[in-house]
């Protein structure tokens, strides 16, 4: 297109000047998946970009996790396939250049070994025997069983449930709502239920399938040992109930690391056959203590983690803890760091997510329940899986 303007100099007559104006379209349009899994290719797609000239497209790596071996320049072309080789956070860029105009755009990709993305809130996770994972999710709750990251079975519970309890050895799963506890077998057949009010603390299940519940209204501990077998025991104290193997312990939250009369530290949230994870997160103290369980319900300190700000879990061989920047997995025996994972952002400009819950499967896979930040591009909670976390 020609655009005309008039130029005038001194007393000379005006001159009509014609300027060529380049109105060729030039719009970068591209899409890159926000989530990727190791070993699975993803498509980097800039094919919908608009241009009328011969245009060069170049994909580059702006940021990658330590240990990743991607080249700085991934390749040329509007679209290409990419297999990411390492867990963590990546920033990729697409640059579009027609010789006159140039435009670039950044993309963020979060990589885990596997992802589960739910469109409904996830309430709780529990590890079952045979490397199964139970997921309680939804406003009208659903209970799902996964094996090897594939859905095995799901059922609708038709009520808002708050907790799921199981162990790596038990053959039953318990789910609690405000005033009812329901018990299922591993095929999700309901085998029993009972009503109980004012339950303020987590359910505790032992490896042999016994279930303990505290009822403030009754002032009793309720003990379930099988269908129709419900007993009330003397109310001990207003504390969390925790189980390890076939033992049950009491604990409660405090502002500092202290022990009760039986030597159990406060703030405990996770326990295994071999060790106790005591996680304190308060205004004064934010730490994780690991203690070794001894016979006759005695314990001895193993080590201390100085930072704690989210989920934590323990298995018979490892401990996983999270803070505001990432997740670390440690050997139970001596606290040696085995794996570190940067906390994902789920968006180019978003804040870091929160690891609100974690579980270690029997094969060493770490399951992390992420709550994306309010300013992230994700509108749902996400479960990330990381292989060989304890190696």
Secondary structure, DSSP 8 states (H G I E B T S, - for coil): -EEEEEE--TTS--EEEEEE-----EE---B--SEEETTSEEEEE-TT-EESS--EEEEEEEE--TT----SEEEESSEEEEE--SSEEEEEEEEEE-SS-EEEEEEEEEEESEEEE-SS-EEEEEE-GGGEEEEEETTTTEEEEEETTEEEEEEE-SS---EEE--SS-SEEEEE-SSEEEEEETT--EEEEEE-----S--EE-TTS-EEEEETTTTEEEEEEETTEEEEEE---S-EEEEETTEEEEE---SS--B-TTS-BTTEEEE-SSEEEEEEESSS-EEEEEEEEEGGGEEEEEEEES---S-EEE-SSEEEEE-SSEEEEEETTT--EEEEEE---SSSS----EEEEEEE-TTS-EEEEEE--TTSS--S-EEEEETTTT-
